[in-house]
Amino acid sequence: MTAITSQTFHHAPAFTVPRGARVVAELFIAAARLTARAFSAAPSVASTLRSRAAEAEDVRRLARTWERTDPGFAADLYAAAARHEGQAD
């Protein structure tokens, strides 16, 4: 059996961070966070209320399709729609 040895495996090369890289990285992260915050504005209360009403209407529409075959499930869907529409944010 032959053993292969090399001097390159005994000493790991020193790793140094390039000058100014940390500062540039911090500036990039700060800019990315600022950009993300600018594009993720909170929705207004009026749009939230409209979307809740629209979602509830979608559930009611689904409930109407189940009324004949499974009235209990349809009743559960109607109740869920009413609860969802009445929730406060």
RAZI-V296686 format. One record per pair of residues at least 24 apart in sequence whose ideal C-beta (glycine too) atoms are under 8 Angstrom apart, sorted by the first residue. I is the first residue (numbers start at 1). J is the second residue. D is the distance in Angstrom with one decimal. If there is no record, write none. Layout:
BEGIN
I|J|D, I|J|D
END
This chain:
BEGIN
45|89|7.4, 48|89|5.8, 52|84|6.4, 52|85|5.5, 52|87|7.1, 53|85|6.1, 55|84|6.3, 55|85|7.9, 56|81|4.2, 56|82|7.3, 56|84|5.3, 56|85|3.9, 57|81|7.7, 59|84|7.0
END
